[in-house]
Each structure stands twice: as structure tokens, then as C-alpha cells.
């Protein structure tokens, strides 16, 4: 298993400090979201990545300008590294008129940019794999050397879409990097109850692509492994599957107390907290001290206060906008306008 505990991974001090800030930002956003959830301001589920921040941040940090990625609901760290704003995440969870116009209270949104696009995540586990493979094939047809990064959990590895998508990527040598976040539990189902072969990296050999295991709580190890996979893909050598060993130090959602996890297991993984590990490494290297850490926390706190205030100032969506975006254009000659009028009439609306 790859471990980068004694290496700067070829990164400059400024880059290492940037990674530290992303890690802290990831956790502090989720702490704010958890507080909002307990206040009743978030009506849907809240899926935290407590303990998994190093995998999201390290993986996304290895991408280059123009690369694309498809996160899962817990990969807020990757969203931030690739340019996502905390305001948009707050607006989404609060149901305000943010990226999806208040129609979705979660992270199911994306963007298209020359700097690097994010494919909008969908809830069906594994389904983003064939989607990102298709996007990468489109990039290849345009003559671009774009690499795509996708995350999947240990539970999602058992879905049909995972197998079909990875097989397609291998057959077509798509430049895909697929990180399997083995967080030991798919909701409350331990890996031992899900598969007879707990080594998810073996799927790489089964489908004929490059595979690698990595300590998912070591942000630099994840960065290095993903970087190698990106270089492999950019050479036209095909996809890689990276199995990252980590642990979700919270329930499946905020309302889940994770009482099914043995206390000793939780304590063991708590000692491997990715943020504490990385900051201790930076301290030992003389790159930061506790005062600098506190300063970063205070700065992020001020930043998040401003971002949350902006999100709360956004309006809730208007009721009349419910069907906006469902059809390409309601003004074209089709039965849709008539059906909409009948629907509104049935509801007693003008």
C-alpha cells in the first residue's frame, strides 16, 4: 500500500499549505452544514465525509487544467479543489436559488469550464462511471488529452453500472482514474458481508487495467497515486483503479449514529485522522506551527461566515418555476404547453 508519510510528493511549500487549507475548508464546511441540519434549516439528508477528506483533496489536487471529474456526495473536498464555492454548497443544501435553482438540496450539480469541468453527480451509485467514460471519449474525438477522475464507494463496487462502466473504459482504453473509497461500510453493511473478496483492487486485474492500493488517510499518498494514474492515462495506456483504504468517521447520513460500528474500530481510525496526520507532518517539517494552524482556521471561519450569508440572501425558488428546465423550450410547437395549462387549471391556478 502506497504511503507518502516521508515525502513532500514533489510539491512546493505553498502547494502543501494549499492542500492543508483545502482539508480544513472541507471539514469546516461540513461542520457548518451539520449545525444547519440540527437547526432544521436543511430538510434533506446530509452526507458528511468526516475522515475521508484526504482522499477527496489528494485525488483532485493531482488533476491538471482542463481535466474533468465526477464526485460522489461526500467528495466536497474535490469540489473545492477544482474551484467550487462554499456559497454554492450552502445554497444547495438550504434549497436556495443556487446552481440548481433550489430544486435539489444536495451536491447534485456541476459546471463546464475550460479550466476543468465537474460532471453533475447523480444518486444512483456507479452510474457516473459510464457517463464520465462517454465524456472522455468525446474529449478524445476532439483531439484532447483530457483525463477524468471518478470516485466510487465500496458499496457502489457491487453495482452493475460499476462493472459495465469499468469494462467499457478498459476495452476502449479511456483515460479514466477511478478511486474506490473503501470506507469499510456501505451504510451499515461491512465489506465482509458484501463480497467474498475484500480486495477491491483485484477488480483492476479482472478487467485488464492498472491497479494500485493506497492509504486513503494520507493525502500525499493519494495525490501521488492519482498523479501516477493520470500520467498513465495521458500516455494513452488506459484507465487505473485505485483502492483507497479509509474510514467514514460518521454515520451514513447525519441522522445515522453509526451504532453498528465497533467502538474499538472507531478509535483505531480516529488516530489516523487525515487532517491531524497531515498537519503534524507539516509541523515536523517546520512548515507551520500551531499559531499558523489557528490562523488558517480563523481565516476560513470568516470566509465561511461571508459565504453562508450570501447563500442565505439568495431567494427560494418561485413556485411557477417548477417545470423550468424540464423541457428544452416550452414555446416550440408541441403538446407540452397545453398539458401545462391543463395541469395548472386542475390546480385552480390561472
Helices and strands as residue ranges (DSSP letters): H 13-38, H 53-61, E 68-70, H 76-81, H 86-94, H 127-141, E 148-153, G 156-158, H 160-171, E 176-182, E 185-186, E 189-190, H 191-194, H 202-207, E 210-215, H 219-234, E 240-245, H 263-270, H 274-284, H 290-313, G 319-321, H 336-346
